[in-house]
């Protein structure tokens, strides 16, 4: 899907290129690159806004470039032959999506859909590849990013194969808290508006099982369930269920 295609964009004002470039410079990938060069790269791209559930791109398309999530979250999904959807991973603000397909000049292996209102930057693939050649330290950071995602996928497959549903779900909630958690007097609110069905897909289990476990944890006082929101009241209990020593360092705001 080329930049600007799809559903009508939300009419809110888009961020200025200078603001987007500043956000890029604060990411691990671009922190070593000259700010002026990053701004030139941003100006060569296209900034757009997505509404909730709007697709950023579709499986098998050729993106022509990569996408940087300026604000919001997208889920990367694949569709089965029976029409079922599998969530492969979530991509949030400060992260890239479509990176491998753009660098390898191959069709996209999955689709990306906005979970809520999201702002993205599309960068032309040829300009991005030239940028990597000019700044090898950025290329090394991209390699590290790709290795980290591969490690995450390997861990997820291992969990699905060996861990109980309770442990997988507890680890998922703690992970989501690290990506998009806000501390409040009551507890940590997960800002991602994920449905129980989406949580089940991320855990590799059934909707009924996730609902049962979440309701049990709510009765035990570990979490509170709200409309498309989960509030973690006892992160220590979830960490114990997940098999982690402590849930330190995962609340970002």
C-alpha positions as CSV (number, residue, x, y, z in Angstrom):
1,X,0.0,0.0,0.0
2,X,1.6,3.3,-1.1
3,X,1.7,6.3,1.3
4,X,-1.6,8.0,1.4
5,X,-3.7,5.1,0.2
6,X,-6.4,3.3,2.3
7,X,-9.0,4.9,4.4
8,X,-9.3,8.6,4.8
9,X,-6.7,10.0,7.2
10,X,-7.8,11.5,10.5
11,X,-8.0,15.3,10.1
12,X,-5.7,16.1,13.0
13,X,-2.6,18.1,12.4
14,X,0.5,16.0,11.5
15,X,3.8,16.5,13.3
16,X,6.4,18.7,11.6
17,X,9.4,16.9,10.0
18,X,11.7,18.5,12.6
19,X,9.7,16.9,15.4
20,X,9.8,13.5,13.7
21,X,13.5,13.8,13.0
22,X,14.1,14.6,16.7
23,X,12.2,11.5,17.7
24,X,14.3,9.4,15.2
25,X,17.5,10.8,16.7
26,X,16.4,9.6,20.2
27,X,16.0,6.0,19.0
28,X,18.9,3.5,19.3
29,X,19.2,3.2,15.6
30,X,19.7,6.9,14.7
31,X,21.2,8.2,17.9
32,X,24.7,8.2,16.4
33,X,23.7,9.9,13.1
34,X,24.1,13.6,12.5
35,X,20.8,15.4,13.2
36,X,20.9,17.3,9.9
37,X,21.3,14.1,7.9
38,X,18.3,12.5,9.8
39,X,16.2,15.6,9.0
40,X,17.0,15.3,5.3
41,X,16.0,11.7,5.4
42,X,12.7,12.5,7.0
43,X,12.0,15.2,4.5
44,X,12.4,12.6,1.7
45,X,9.6,10.6,3.3
46,X,5.9,10.9,3.9
47,X,4.2,11.4,7.3
48,X,0.6,10.1,7.5
49,X,-2.0,9.4,10.2
50,X,-3.9,6.1,10.5
51,X,-7.3,5.6,12.2
52,X,-8.0,2.7,14.5
53,X,-8.0,-0.6,12.6
54,X,-6.8,1.1,9.4
55,X,-4.2,-1.0,7.5
56,X,-0.7,0.4,7.0
57,X,0.1,-2.2,4.4
58,X,-1.1,-5.6,3.3
59,X,0.6,-9.0,3.0
60,X,2.4,-9.6,-0.3
61,X,2.6,-5.9,-1.3
62,X,5.9,-4.3,-2.1
63,X,6.3,-1.4,0.3
64,X,9.0,0.5,-1.6
65,X,10.4,1.7,1.7
66,X,10.2,1.2,5.5
67,X,7.8,2.6,8.1
68,X,8.8,4.3,11.4
69,X,6.0,4.5,14.0
70,X,6.0,8.1,15.3
71,X,3.1,7.7,17.7
72,X,0.7,4.8,18.4
73,X,0.9,1.1,17.9
74,X,0.4,-1.4,15.0
75,X,0.0,-5.1,15.0
76,X,1.7,-7.3,12.4
77,X,-0.7,-10.1,11.3
78,X,-1.0,-13.0,9.0
79,X,-4.2,-14.4,7.6
80,X,-4.7,-18.2,7.5
81,X,-6.3,-20.1,4.7
82,X,-9.5,-20.3,6.8
83,X,-9.6,-16.6,7.3
84,X,-8.2,-16.7,10.9
85,X,-5.8,-14.0,12.0
86,X,-2.5,-14.6,13.8
87,X,-0.8,-11.7,15.5
88,X,3.0,-12.0,14.9
89,X,4.1,-9.1,17.0
90,X,3.3,-5.5,18.0
91,X,5.3,-2.5,16.9
92,X,5.1,0.8,18.9
93,X,6.3,4.3,18.8
94,X,10.0,4.6,18.1
95,X,10.1,1.3,16.2
96,X,10.2,0.2,12.5
97,X,8.0,-2.1,10.6
98,X,8.5,-3.6,7.1
99,X,12.3,-3.3,7.6
100,X,13.4,-6.7,6.2
101,X,11.1,-6.6,3.2
102,X,12.4,-3.1,2.3
103,X,16.1,-4.0,2.7
104,X,15.7,-7.2,0.8
105,X,13.4,-5.7,-1.8
106,X,10.9,-8.5,-1.3
107,X,7.1,-8.6,-0.8
108,X,5.8,-8.0,2.7
109,X,5.3,-11.3,4.6
110,X,2.4,-10.0,6.7
111,X,0.0,-7.1,7.0
112,X,0.2,-4.2,9.5
113,X,-2.9,-2.7,11.1
114,X,-3.2,0.3,13.5
115,X,-4.5,-0.7,17.0
116,X,-5.5,2.9,17.7
117,X,-4.8,6.3,16.2
118,X,-1.3,6.1,14.8
119,X,1.2,8.4,13.1
120,X,3.8,6.9,10.8
121,X,6.7,8.0,8.7
122,X,7.4,6.2,5.3
123,X,11.0,6.4,4.2
124,X,11.9,5.5,0.6
125,X,13.9,2.3,0.5
126,X,16.7,3.5,-1.8
127,X,17.2,6.6,0.4
128,X,17.3,4.5,3.6
129,X,19.8,2.0,2.1
130,X,22.0,4.9,1.0
131,X,21.8,6.3,4.5
132,X,23.0,2.9,5.9
133,X,25.9,2.8,3.5
134,X,26.9,6.4,4.5
135,X,26.6,5.7,8.3
136,X,27.8,2.2,9.1
137,X,27.0,2.6,12.8
138,X,23.4,3.0,11.9
139,X,23.6,-0.1,9.8
140,X,25.0,-2.0,12.8
141,X,22.2,-0.7,15.0
142,X,19.7,-2.0,12.4
143,X,21.3,-5.4,12.5
144,X,21.0,-5.4,16.3
145,X,17.4,-4.5,16.0
146,X,16.7,-7.3,13.6
147,X,18.6,-9.8,15.8
148,X,16.5,-8.7,18.8
149,X,13.3,-9.3,17.0
150,X,14.5,-12.8,15.9
151,X,15.4,-13.5,19.5
152,X,11.9,-12.4,20.6
153,X,10.2,-14.6,18.1
154,X,12.3,-17.6,19.2
155,X,11.4,-17.0,22.8
156,X,7.7,-16.8,21.9
157,X,7.8,-20.1,20.0
158,X,9.6,-21.7,22.9
159,X,6.9,-20.4,25.3
160,X,4.1,-21.6,23.2
161,X,5.7,-25.1,23.0
162,X,6.7,-25.5,26.7
163,X,5.0,-22.9,29.0
164,X,1.6,-23.1,30.6
165,X,-1.0,-20.5,29.4
166,X,-0.9,-18.7,32.8
167,X,2.9,-18.1,32.5
168,X,2.6,-17.0,28.9
169,X,-0.2,-14.6,29.6
170,X,1.6,-13.2,32.7
171,X,4.8,-12.6,30.7
172,X,2.8,-11.0,27.9
173,X,1.1,-8.5,30.3
174,X,4.4,-7.6,31.9
175,X,5.9,-7.2,28.4
176,X,3.1,-4.9,27.3
177,X,3.5,-2.9,30.5
178,X,7.1,-2.3,29.4
179,X,6.0,-1.2,26.0
180,X,3.0,0.9,26.9
181,X,2.4,1.0,30.6
182,X,1.4,4.1,32.7
183,X,1.8,4.1,36.4
184,X,-1.2,5.4,38.4
185,X,-2.1,5.4,42.1
186,X,-4.1,2.2,41.5
187,X,-1.6,0.3,39.5
188,X,-0.1,0.1,36.0
189,X,-2.6,0.8,33.1
190,X,-1.8,-1.0,29.8
191,X,-2.5,1.7,27.2
192,X,-2.9,-0.7,24.3
193,X,-6.6,-1.2,23.6
194,X,-6.2,-4.9,22.9
195,X,-9.2,-7.2,23.0
196,X,-9.2,-10.5,24.8
197,X,-9.2,-12.2,21.4
198,X,-6.0,-10.3,20.5
199,X,-4.4,-11.3,23.8
200,X,-5.3,-14.9,23.0
201,X,-3.6,-14.7,19.6
202,X,-0.5,-13.2,21.1
203,X,-0.4,-16.1,23.7
204,X,-1.1,-18.8,21.1
205,X,-4.2,-20.0,22.9
206,X,-8.0,-19.8,22.8
207,X,-10.2,-16.8,23.7
208,X,-12.1,-18.8,26.4
209,X,-8.8,-19.7,28.2
210,X,-7.6,-16.2,28.3
211,X,-11.0,-14.9,29.6
212,X,-11.0,-17.6,32.3
213,X,-7.5,-16.8,33.5
214,X,-8.0,-13.0,33.4
215,X,-11.2,-13.4,35.4
216,X,-9.4,-15.6,38.0
217,X,-6.6,-13.0,38.3
218,X,-9.2,-10.2,38.8
219,X,-10.9,-12.1,41.6
220,X,-7.4,-12.7,43.2
221,X,-6.7,-8.9,43.1
222,X,-3.8,-9.2,40.7
223,X,-5.5,-7.1,37.9
224,X,-8.6,-5.1,37.2
225,X,-10.4,-5.4,33.9
226,X,-11.9,-2.4,32.1
227,X,-13.2,-1.8,28.6
228,X,-10.3,-2.8,26.3
229,X,-7.9,-2.1,29.2
230,X,-6.1,-4.1,31.8
231,X,-4.8,-2.5,35.1
232,X,-2.0,-4.4,36.7
233,X,-2.6,-4.1,40.5
234,X,0.0,-6.7,41.7
235,X,2.9,-6.9,39.2
236,X,4.8,-9.0,41.8
237,X,2.1,-11.8,41.5
238,X,2.3,-11.7,37.7
239,X,6.1,-11.9,37.9
240,X,5.8,-14.9,40.1
241,X,3.4,-16.6,37.7
242,X,5.6,-15.7,34.8
243,X,8.6,-17.3,36.6
244,X,10.5,-14.0,36.8
245,X,12.3,-12.9,39.9
246,X,10.9,-9.3,39.8
247,X,9.1,-7.0,37.4
248,X,11.7,-4.2,37.7
249,X,12.3,-1.8,34.8
250,X,9.3,-2.4,32.7
251,X,7.1,0.7,33.4
252,X,8.0,3.4,30.9
253,X,5.8,6.2,32.0
